[in-house]
Amino acid sequence: MIRQAHDIQAIILAAHGSLREANVNERIQLLAEQILKRGDFDEVVATFHQGEPDFCDVLDEVRADRVFVVPLMTSEGYYATEKLPADLALNPRFEKISVVQTRPVGTHPLLAQTIANRVRQLASDHLAKEDDITLALIGHGTPKNVASRRATETTADALRQRMPLVQVLTAYLDDQPPIESVMARATNKSVIVIPFLIGGGTHAVRDLPIRLGLTIESGQHVSTAGLSNGKRILIDKPVGHYPEIADWIIQLAHQAAKES
């Protein structure tokens, strides 16, 4: 039997994306395919502020009459709370179907525990004790929207409760305190940096290590581990690369379905 549109439920993954780094959007497209294969939802598509399909056109990419938009973002900042809903509403289908936007992935309640587990594993791998670790949680931030840093600070507070022996600092790519302050503020010999970012673009793989004092190696490759300001530093992958993120997206969509 052919299912009708009103029987179909869709997830839309809404990400900032990149026009310059194709691998950023490709990874999110692969995540959408991975979630689709799980079978919880009939359609799963990705959309991008920078990329195709964009926020304005993405509703044309699904047949479903019930759509759950999950911001693949870390914070409830400008793109999640203003740009995304405004652009979705420009599509003619918006008024004809049910469109429910969830909270951003970066606000999922399990994220802090996942980061704590990750830091403990990294510490164990590198023979560092918890009371000799500084954890630097690096958000994007922007002085144009104070809400953009809220999820980073909330997650840092949750990490302090879960890891009381660890010094937890926050710093921002585009806000105060800046990334460059981390090594001077760190009171421990080992610094583990968790990029509170979704993508693995230039910010994560190049800007962040350089601004933390790591050197450029041959071929313009930037190391993610080494010495800076007399301390050992290790930069982990962005939280958007955690395998658990697919589960969080599905959970956010299911929760929104129950509440809508």
N, C-alpha and C positions, 0 to 999 in steps of 0.2 A: 504494500500500500504506500502511495506517495504521501509524505507528510506535508501538511499545509504550513504556511508561514506562521500562523498563530500557534502552531505546535512547536515551533523551533525557538530555541534560546541561544543567544550569541554572547560571546565575550569580545570586547574590543580592548586591546592593550594600547593605551595612549602614552607615548613617550616623546621626549624632546627630540631625539634623533640628531643626525648630523648630515649636512650637505657635502662636507669635505671628506668624511671618513666613512666609506661605504660599509666597512666591517661592523660599525656600531649598529646600523639599521638591520644589517643581515643577521646579526646575533639575535635581535629582538624578533625578527621574522621566524627564526628557528625556534625560539621559545614559544611563539604562537602555535607553530606546528606541533611541538611537543605537547602542549596543553590540549590541543585538538585530539591527539591520539589517545589521551586519557579517557575520553568518552563522556565526560561530565556535561559538556555543552556541545551543541550541534555545529556551531560555527565559532571560529576563533580567528580574528584578524588583528593586525597591528596597524597603528596610525601614528603619524609623526608631525610635530610642529615643523621640523626640518626634514622633509622627505615625503614620499608618496606611499599610500594616499594620505592627504593631510586631514586635519581635524574637520574641516568643512565638508569634505567629500566622503568620509569613511562610511557613513550610514548607507551609501549607495553600494557598498561592497558586501552587504549582508542581506539575506532574505527575511531574517527573523523579524517578528513584530515585538519581541521582548529582548532588549539589549542591555547588557551590563558593561559599563565602561569603567575599566580599572586603570587609574593613572599609574603608569610604571615610572613613578617619581618618588623621591625620598621625602618630600615635604608638601605641606598644604600652602604652597606659595603661589605666586602669580600664575604660573602655567596651569596648575591644578585647579585653582579656585576661580580664576577669571578667564584666561585665554581659552582653555579647553571647553568649558560649558558654553561660552559665548559663540565659539566657532561651531560646535555641534548644533546649536539652535539655528544657525543660518541655513542648515540643510532642509529642503522642503519636506523630507520624511520625518523630521523631528516631531512635528505636531501630530503625526499620524500613527506613531508607534510608541511603545513604552521604552523610554531611555532612562536608566538609573545609573548614576555615577557613584562609585564607591570611594572610600578614603584611599589615599595613595598607599602603595605597597610599603613605603618606608615607615608608615605608622602602625604596621602590623604588630600586635602584642608579643609575638614570638621572636621578633627580630633581635631584641636585646639579648635574649638567652642564646640565640644562635651565634651572635658576635662573641659573647663570653666563652662559649664552647670553642669557637675558632681561636681566640686569643690563648686559651689554655693549651690547645693543641700546638700552636706555634711556639709557645714558651717551652713546652716539653720537647719539641723537636730541636730547639736551639739551646737546650740546657739552661734555661733562665728560670729563676724562682719568681713567684708572683710578687713577693715584696721587693723585687728589684726590677719591676717592669713599670714603665709609663706607657699607657695606652692613649694614643692621639686619634681622636675621631674627627675626620676632616669632612666638613660639609661644604656645599657650594656657597650658600648665603648670598645675600644682596642687600645693601642699605635701602633699596627701593621698596622692599617688602619685608617687614619684621617677622612675618609668619614663616618665611623661608628657612629660618634657623631653628624654629620651635622643635621640629622632630629630632634634630641633631642634639639639642640640649636635653630633651626628654629622654632620648636613648642614652645619653651620657649619664644622667641621673640614675637610670635603671641599672646601668653597668656598675656604677659605684656601689649600689646596694648588693649586686650579685658578686662583686669582686672587691671586697673592702680593703684588701692588701695592695691593690693596684692603684697607682695614681692615674686618674682619667682626666685628660684635657680635651678641649674642643678648639678647633681653629677652622678658618674658612678661606676658600679660594678667592672670594670677592666680598669679604666683610671683616669685621674685627672680632677677636684678635686674628691677625694674619698667620698664614702657614709658617712664615719665617720665624715666628716667635716660639715655635714648639720646642726646638732643641735647647733654647735658653731657659724655658720654663720647666723642662723635664728635670726632675730631681733624681731619677734613677739611671743606671748605666745602660739599660736595654730599653729601646723605644720601639714599640709595635704600632704601626700606623694602619688604621682601618679607613679606607676611603668610603665615606658615607655617600656614595655616588652610584648611579645605575650603570652607566656606560663605561667602557674601557678605552675611551678615546684619548686625545692629547692631554686633557687635564690629568687623567690617572696615570698614564704611562710615561709622560715626559715632564709636564709642568710641575707636578707634585714632587717627584724626586729631586729635580733641580732646585726648587724652592726650599727643600729641606736640607740642601747642602751636599747631595750626592753628585758625583762627577760624571761627566760624559765619557763613555769609553769609546773604543775604536768603532768606526762606522756610525757615529752619532747615536749609538745605543746608550741608554741611560740605565744604570744599575738600580735595582730596587732593594739592595741590601749593601751595607758597608758601614763606614765610620763617618760621623758628622759631629762636630763640636765635642770630640772626645768620647762620644757615646756610640754604642752599636745601634743601628737602625735597620728595621725590616718593614717594608711596605707591602701589605697584602693586596690581594685582588679586591676590586670594588664589591660592595654588598650586593649589587645587582647581578653579580656572577655566581652567587650562592645557588647550589642546586635546589634548595628549599623554596626558592622564589616561585616556582610553578605551583607548589602547594598553597602558598599564601595567596596567590592570585585567585585560585579556585575557591579557597575559603572565603575571601572577600566577596566574590560573586555570589556564592551560595547564601552568605549572610544577608546580602542585599536582596536576594530573591525572597527570603523569609520575611524581611521587614517591609517589602514593597507590596 
